[in-house]
Structure formats: structure tokens, C-alpha cells
Amino acid sequence: MIYLDNAATTALDPLVKEAMIQAMDVFGNPSSTHGEGRKARALVESARKSIASLVNCLPGEIVFTSGGTEADNWALKGSVHQLGVQLIITSPLEHHAVLHVAEELASSGACSLALTPVNFQGEIDLAWLEDRLRTAQSANEKVLVSLMHGNNEIGTLLPIEKVSHLCLEYGALFHSDMVQTLAHFPIDFGSVSLHFSACAAHKFHGPKGVGFAYIKTGTGLPPFIHGGSQERAHRSGTENVLGIVGLQKAFELAHERMPADRLHIRSVKAYALEQLHKHIPGVQMNGASGDLDQSLYTVLNVNLPANPDRGMLTFQLDIQGICASGGSACSSGSNKGSHVLSAIGASDGLRLSFSRHTTNAEIDAVVAVLKGLS
């Protein structure tokens, strides 16, 4: 098998698995005050402290969740229903965990929704964003800006510091889905004017079903899930101790290995670009994914010159033992085309996404198959 769907999920690191197995011996409930419960609580709080130190924030600003989707839902719905946000500004390229939530809130009349224009590279219009923020400020309209840091389909990176400065200048709340960038890029929550973010462990060789929300101190965001006082009264429900231990280990390993992994994966992506252009005349890259400096180094979105049906192409690759996706695997059960590719005017795309395990030999094999299909 050749696995090139790492933007969807990554293989569990053996060291992460080992840490989770060891944690299985600690079976207490973290909310219990007896010795076994305190052992479990210590694991949870150790993870919180470690993660916070790696992203330069307070431990209390890290709240463990079931993953990125929950964290995104919490930020948007909480901002509208409890913090008085009247307008959400986002883009047509967002993950459905943001875009569908924003559309639902707007359709129910809870708030207004504005989508920033984007170009064929998937870059947002910063001038438009500033003008819309200025208009909202003049109208005393409370705004939440929600823009993802790295696009999961086309790899385009948001100029997050510029956006954060605009939000700060015009008094807007700022949420950024960082599911594709946390543990892949050095993130410093202390230096970016950001109120909310989202992380999922399975994007960097951790377990599925666990992640965290970054909630900046002082935002006043109330709990999204009620029924207990867990997570320092921020999120009810018994903590997923095994998942949290796995998240911590994966996060620590990702930061430890980040320079070497980034160098390796970037070189694999560069090699893939070289070989695709060499062997498939007319091939193009969607969004900014073909720009090594302006996109996720883990993602390449390929538009073949004679691309067959998206579903059939991935099916043909699967027959050859190649795992890839046409667009976002988070909605792989849908027969609809990619909303991201549609928004940037791309006809079709095959997403190849890489990890520390991807090799140039695998790229050669994939290019040979694509050459035969195109």
C-alpha cells in the first residue's frame, strides 16, 4: 500500500501507541478525588501543561475536545449565542465544520454571514476584509472572523498575522481552524491576536477522536457541552484520558521532529512536483499547493489534463494500492464535488498528502500510475 491521504488522517506513531497502552493501567476517573482518580487527573493536567508550553499559552487556555470539529462548532456557536456576535465573516473555502455551522447560524436568523472573495490561488481578499470590518465597526456590529490557517484541500496558507492585526484594529473576535498546521508549523498563541483555534491529534500521528480547543483567557466563552464541571468547567463529560495521553505524546514528538520532518516532507513534495511536470504534460496544481513557500508542505492538489471522473480516479488508484482523495476526505461519503475547488474555479483535483513516512520511490510509483490513467 502507498498511503498519500495524510491530510485526512495519519498512521499512529508506535511511541504514541506505547504511551497510550501504559496509560491503560490508570483506570480512575479524573474527577474522582481518591488516589486512582488523582493518577488520571495528573495525566490529563500533565498533557495540558506540556501542550500549552509548546504553543506558548496558559494551560487553562487548552481545553480537550473530541477533535477539531467540536472545537470549531464551540467557537462559532458560542460566539453567536453567548457572546453576542452579529456577523460571521468567513470564506467559501472553509472546512464544513466551520462553513456549515456559519450557514446554519445565519439561516436560523441568529446572525449575518459574509464570505470574503478568494482568487484562483485560494487567497482571501484582505482589502475586502478590512473594508467589511470597518463598516461593521461603524455600525457597532460585533464580528467573528473565522478563517483557517492552512486549507485542507488546496494547501493555501492564510497570512494569519495580517488577519489578526485587522481583527485587533477593528475589535473583531478571531477564530482560526489550525487542524492542518498545529504540530506541523511552529505556532505561538502568545504572539498572535487570536481568540479561538482547533486541533485534532490524528493529523500528526496521534489517535482519532481527541483534540483541543484554544480559548483565549478573558473571552468569556461558556461551555458547549453541559452536564458536569470537567475541563475546569469548560467542557462537561469524563475526559478521554487515553486519547489525551496519545495527543500529548504525538504533539511532543511532532515538535521534536518538526525541523527534520518538514525538511523531508518538503523535499518529497518538491520531487512530486518535478516528476508530475516531467511525465504528465499539461498537469496543473490547484490553489497554492504547487508553491512550496506559500502552501502546506504536506498537501499537493493535482489537476490532470485528461482527468477522469473524480470518484473513478480515486477508485482506480485504490485498485493499484494507492490511497489518495479527490478533495476533502472528511466528506468522502458525499457524491458532491469539492466546494473548495468550485470556489476557486478549478475543474477537478486529486489531493496527494504526505507524511514523514512518504518516500520518493512511492512518488515514482504513483506518477507512473497517473501517467497511465491520464
C-alpha positions as CSV (number, residue, x, y, z in Angstrom):
1,M,0.0,0.0,0.0
2,I,1.1,3.6,-0.8
3,Y,-0.6,5.9,1.6
4,L,-1.0,9.5,0.4
5,D,-4.0,10.7,2.4
6,N,-2.3,12.1,5.4
7,A,-4.3,15.3,5.4
8,A,-7.3,13.1,6.2
9,T,-5.5,11.1,8.9
10,T,-2.1,9.8,9.7
11,A,-0.7,6.5,10.9
12,L,-0.5,6.2,14.7
13,D,3.1,6.6,15.8
14,P,4.4,3.5,17.7
15,L,5.7,5.6,20.6
16,V,2.2,7.2,20.9
17,K,0.6,3.7,21.0
18,E,3.1,2.7,23.6
19,A,2.2,5.7,25.8
20,M,-1.5,5.0,25.5
21,I,-1.0,1.4,26.4
22,Q,0.9,2.4,29.5
23,A,-1.9,4.8,30.4
24,M,-4.4,1.9,30.3
25,D,-3.3,0.9,33.7
26,V,-4.6,4.1,35.1
27,F,-8.3,3.4,35.1
28,G,-9.6,6.0,37.6
29,N,-12.0,8.8,36.7
30,P,-10.1,12.1,36.6
31,S,-12.9,13.8,38.6
32,S,-12.6,11.3,41.5
33,T,-10.7,12.6,44.5
34,H,-9.2,9.2,45.6
35,G,-5.8,8.0,44.6
36,E,-6.7,6.3,41.4
37,G,-8.7,9.3,40.2
38,R,-5.8,11.6,41.1
39,K,-3.5,9.5,38.9
40,A,-5.8,10.0,36.0
41,R,-6.1,13.7,36.7
42,A,-2.3,14.0,36.8
43,L,-2.1,12.5,33.3
44,V,-4.6,15.0,32.0
45,E,-3.1,18.0,33.6
46,S,0.4,17.0,32.6
47,A,-0.7,16.8,29.0
48,R,-2.4,20.2,29.2
49,K,0.7,21.8,30.7
50,S,3.0,20.2,28.1
51,I,0.9,21.3,25.1
52,A,0.4,24.8,26.4
53,S,4.2,25.2,26.8
54,L,4.7,24.2,23.2
55,V,2.3,26.8,21.8
56,N,3.1,29.5,24.4
57,C,-0.2,29.9,26.1
58,L,-1.7,29.3,29.6
59,P,-2.6,25.7,30.5
60,G,-6.1,26.9,31.2
61,E,-6.5,28.1,27.6
62,I,-6.2,24.5,26.4
63,V,-9.5,22.5,26.6
64,F,-9.5,18.9,25.5
65,T,-12.3,18.0,23.0
66,S,-13.3,15.2,20.7
67,G,-11.4,16.9,17.9
68,G,-11.3,19.8,15.5
69,T,-15.0,19.7,14.5
70,E,-16.2,20.1,18.1
71,A,-13.7,22.9,18.7
72,D,-14.9,24.8,15.6
73,N,-18.6,24.3,16.5
74,W,-17.9,25.6,20.0
75,A,-16.2,28.8,18.9
76,L,-18.8,29.7,16.3
77,K,-22.0,28.8,18.1
78,G,-20.7,30.1,21.5
79,S,-19.7,33.4,19.9
80,V,-23.1,33.9,18.4
81,H,-25.4,32.6,21.1
82,Q,-23.5,33.7,24.2
83,L,-21.0,36.4,23.2
84,G,-23.4,38.5,21.1
85,V,-21.7,38.1,17.7
86,Q,-24.0,39.6,15.0
87,L,-21.8,38.9,11.9
88,I,-19.6,36.0,11.0
89,I,-17.0,36.7,8.3
90,T,-15.5,33.5,6.8
91,S,-14.6,32.2,3.3
92,P,-16.2,29.8,0.8
93,L,-13.1,27.6,1.2
94,E,-13.5,26.7,4.9
95,H,-13.9,23.1,6.2
96,H,-17.5,22.2,6.6
97,A,-17.0,22.2,10.4
98,V,-16.9,26.0,10.0
99,L,-18.8,26.8,6.8
100,H,-21.9,24.6,7.5
101,V,-22.1,25.9,11.1
102,A,-21.9,29.5,9.9
103,E,-24.6,28.9,7.3
104,E,-26.8,27.2,9.8
105,L,-26.5,30.1,12.3
106,A,-27.3,32.6,9.5
107,S,-30.2,30.7,8.1
108,S,-31.8,30.5,11.6
109,G,-31.5,34.3,11.9
110,A,-29.0,34.1,14.8
111,C,-26.5,36.2,12.9
112,S,-25.5,37.5,9.4
113,L,-22.9,35.9,7.2
114,A,-20.4,37.4,4.8
115,L,-18.0,35.4,2.7
116,T,-14.7,37.0,1.7
117,P,-13.8,36.8,-2.0
118,V,-11.0,34.5,-2.9
119,N,-8.8,34.2,-6.0
120,F,-7.8,31.1,-8.0
121,Q,-4.9,30.5,-5.6
122,G,-7.3,30.4,-2.7
123,E,-6.1,33.6,-1.2
124,I,-8.6,35.8,0.6
125,D,-9.1,39.5,-0.3
126,L,-7.5,41.4,2.6
127,A,-8.7,44.8,1.3
128,W,-12.3,43.5,1.2
129,L,-11.9,42.1,4.7
130,E,-10.7,45.4,6.1
131,D,-13.5,47.3,4.4
132,R,-16.1,44.9,5.8
133,L,-14.6,45.1,9.3
134,R,-14.5,48.9,9.1
135,T,-18.2,49.0,8.0
136,A,-19.2,46.7,10.9
137,Q,-17.3,48.8,13.4
138,S,-19.1,51.9,12.2
139,A,-22.4,50.1,12.7
140,N,-21.4,48.8,16.2
141,E,-21.8,45.3,14.8
142,K,-20.0,42.6,16.8
143,V,-18.0,40.4,14.4
144,L,-16.3,37.0,14.5
145,V,-13.8,36.3,11.7
146,S,-13.2,32.6,11.1
147,L,-10.5,31.7,8.6
148,M,-8.5,28.5,8.5
149,H,-4.7,28.7,8.8
150,G,-4.0,26.1,6.1
151,N,-6.5,24.8,3.7
152,N,-7.0,21.1,3.9
153,E,-7.7,20.6,0.2
154,I,-5.5,23.1,-1.7
155,G,-2.9,23.8,0.9
156,T,-3.1,27.6,0.7
157,L,-1.8,29.3,3.9
158,L,-3.6,32.3,5.5
159,P,-1.5,35.4,6.3
160,I,-2.6,34.9,9.8
161,E,-0.6,37.8,11.4
162,K,-2.1,40.3,8.9
163,V,-5.6,39.0,9.6
164,S,-5.1,39.0,13.3
165,H,-3.9,42.6,13.2
166,L,-7.0,43.6,11.2
167,C,-9.2,41.9,13.8
168,L,-7.4,43.6,16.6
169,E,-7.6,47.0,14.9
170,Y,-11.4,46.7,14.3
171,G,-12.3,44.9,17.5
172,A,-13.4,41.6,16.0
173,L,-13.1,38.2,17.5
174,F,-10.8,35.9,15.5
175,H,-11.1,32.1,15.2
176,S,-8.7,30.0,13.0
177,D,-9.1,26.3,12.4
178,M,-5.4,25.1,12.7
179,V,-6.1,21.4,12.3
180,Q,-3.7,21.2,9.3
181,T,-1.0,23.4,10.8
182,L,-0.7,22.7,14.6
183,A,2.2,20.3,15.2
184,H,3.4,20.9,11.6
185,F,4.4,24.6,11.9
186,P,5.6,26.5,15.0
187,I,2.6,28.2,16.4
188,D,2.9,30.9,19.1
189,F,-0.5,31.7,20.6
190,G,1.2,34.4,22.7
191,S,2.2,36.5,19.7
192,V,-0.9,36.3,17.5
193,S,-4.1,38.2,18.4
194,L,-6.2,35.0,18.2
195,H,-9.2,34.2,20.4
196,F,-10.1,30.6,19.3
197,S,-8.5,27.7,17.5
198,A,-8.9,24.0,16.9
199,C,-6.6,21.0,16.9
200,A,-7.0,17.3,16.0
201,A,-4.5,14.6,17.1
202,H,-4.9,12.3,14.2
203,K,-3.4,14.9,11.8
204,F,0.0,14.4,13.3
205,H,0.3,10.6,14.1
206,G,-1.9,10.7,17.2
207,P,-5.2,8.9,17.9
208,K,-8.6,9.8,16.4
209,G,-11.4,11.2,18.4
210,V,-9.3,13.7,20.5
211,G,-8.0,17.2,20.1
212,F,-8.2,20.5,21.8
213,A,-9.7,24.0,21.6
214,Y,-7.6,27.0,22.3
215,I,-9.8,29.5,24.1
216,K,-8.1,32.8,25.0
217,T,-8.4,33.8,28.6
218,G,-11.0,36.6,29.0
219,T,-13.2,35.8,26.0
220,G,-16.0,34.6,28.3
221,L,-16.9,31.7,26.0
222,P,-19.2,29.4,28.0
223,P,-19.3,25.6,27.9
224,F,-20.5,24.0,24.7
225,I,-21.4,20.7,26.3
226,H,-23.2,20.8,29.6
227,G,-23.7,18.2,32.4
228,G,-20.6,18.4,34.6
229,S,-17.7,20.5,35.6
230,Q,-14.9,18.7,33.8
231,E,-12.1,20.5,32.0
232,R,-12.1,23.2,34.6
233,A,-15.8,23.8,34.0
234,H,-15.2,24.5,30.3
235,R,-16.5,21.2,28.8
236,S,-18.6,18.5,30.5
237,G,-18.0,14.8,30.1
238,T,-15.4,12.5,31.5
239,E,-12.1,13.2,29.9
240,N,-10.7,10.7,27.3
241,V,-7.6,10.0,29.3
242,L,-6.1,7.5,26.8
243,G,-6.7,9.9,23.9
244,I,-5.3,12.9,25.8
245,V,-2.1,10.9,26.7
246,G,-1.8,10.0,23.0
247,L,-2.4,13.6,21.9
248,Q,0.3,14.8,24.3
249,K,2.9,12.3,23.1
250,A,2.1,12.9,19.4
251,F,2.3,16.7,19.9
252,E,5.6,16.4,21.7
253,L,7.1,14.1,19.1
254,A,5.8,16.4,16.3
255,H,7.6,19.4,17.8
256,E,10.7,17.4,18.5
257,R,10.9,16.1,14.9
258,M,9.4,19.2,13.2
259,P,12.6,20.5,11.6
260,A,13.6,17.1,10.2
261,D,10.1,16.1,9.2
262,R,9.5,19.5,7.5
263,L,12.7,19.2,5.5
264,H,11.9,15.6,4.4
265,I,8.3,16.1,3.5
266,R,9.0,19.4,1.7
267,S,11.7,17.5,-0.4
268,V,9.2,14.8,-1.2
269,K,6.6,17.3,-2.3
270,A,9.2,19.1,-4.4
271,Y,10.1,15.8,-6.0
272,A,6.4,15.0,-6.7
273,L,6.0,18.4,-8.4
274,E,9.1,17.7,-10.5
275,Q,8.0,14.2,-11.6
276,L,4.4,15.2,-12.3
277,H,5.5,18.0,-14.6
278,K,8.1,15.8,-16.2
279,H,5.9,12.8,-17.0
280,I,2.4,14.3,-17.4
281,P,2.4,17.2,-19.9
282,G,-0.3,19.8,-19.1
283,V,-0.6,18.9,-15.4
284,Q,-1.5,21.7,-13.1
285,M,-1.7,22.3,-9.4
286,N,-4.8,23.7,-7.8
287,G,-4.8,26.6,-5.4
288,A,-1.4,27.5,-4.0
289,S,-0.4,23.8,-3.4
290,G,2.2,24.0,-6.1
291,D,4.0,26.8,-4.4
292,L,6.4,25.3,-1.9
293,D,6.7,28.6,0.1
294,Q,3.0,29.6,0.2
295,S,1.3,26.3,1.0
296,L,1.2,23.4,3.4
297,Y,4.3,21.3,2.7
298,T,2.1,18.2,3.3
299,V,-0.5,18.8,0.6
300,L,-0.5,18.8,-3.2
301,N,-3.7,19.1,-5.2
302,V,-3.3,17.8,-8.8
303,N,-5.4,18.7,-11.8
304,L,-4.6,16.1,-14.5
305,P,-5.0,17.3,-18.2
306,A,-7.4,14.4,-19.0
307,N,-8.7,13.7,-15.5
308,P,-11.4,11.1,-15.4
309,D,-14.3,11.3,-13.0
310,R,-13.1,12.2,-9.6
311,G,-14.6,9.1,-7.9
312,M,-13.4,6.8,-10.7
313,L,-9.9,8.2,-10.5
314,T,-9.5,7.5,-6.7
315,F,-11.1,4.1,-7.3
316,Q,-8.6,3.3,-10.0
317,L,-5.8,4.3,-7.6
318,D,-7.2,2.2,-4.8
319,I,-7.1,-0.8,-7.1
320,Q,-3.4,-0.1,-7.6
321,G,-3.0,0.0,-3.8
322,I,-2.7,3.8,-3.7
323,C,-4.7,5.8,-1.0
324,A,-5.5,9.3,-2.0
325,S,-8.6,11.5,-2.1
326,G,-10.4,13.8,-4.5
327,G,-11.0,16.8,-2.3
328,S,-11.7,16.5,1.4
329,A,-11.8,13.0,2.8
330,C,-13.9,14.4,5.7
331,S,-16.9,14.3,3.3
332,S,-15.8,11.3,1.3
333,G,-19.2,9.7,1.6
334,S,-20.8,12.6,-0.4
335,N,-21.3,12.4,-4.1
336,K,-21.0,16.2,-4.4
337,G,-17.9,17.8,-5.8
338,S,-15.4,19.8,-3.8
339,H,-16.8,23.2,-2.7
340,V,-13.2,24.4,-2.4
341,L,-12.3,23.6,-5.9
342,S,-15.6,25.1,-7.1
343,A,-14.9,28.3,-5.3
344,I,-11.5,28.9,-6.9
345,G,-12.8,27.9,-10.4
346,A,-10.9,24.6,-10.6
347,S,-12.4,21.8,-12.7
348,D,-11.2,18.9,-10.7
349,G,-8.5,17.8,-8.3
350,L,-6.7,14.8,-6.8
351,R,-5.2,15.5,-3.3
352,L,-1.9,13.8,-2.5
353,S,-0.9,14.4,1.1
354,F,2.4,13.4,2.6
355,S,3.9,12.4,5.9
356,R,7.3,11.6,7.4
357,H,6.9,8.1,6.0
358,T,6.4,9.1,2.4
359,T,9.3,8.2,0.0
360,N,10.4,9.3,-3.4
361,A,10.0,5.7,-4.6
362,E,6.4,5.9,-3.7
363,I,6.0,9.1,-5.6
364,D,7.6,7.4,-8.7
365,A,5.1,4.6,-8.4
366,V,2.1,7.0,-8.1
367,V,3.3,9.1,-11.1
368,A,3.6,6.0,-13.2
369,V,0.0,5.0,-12.5
370,L,-1.3,8.6,-13.0
371,K,0.6,8.7,-16.3
372,G,-1.2,5.6,-17.5
373,L,-4.6,6.9,-16.4
374,S,-4.3,10.4,-17.9
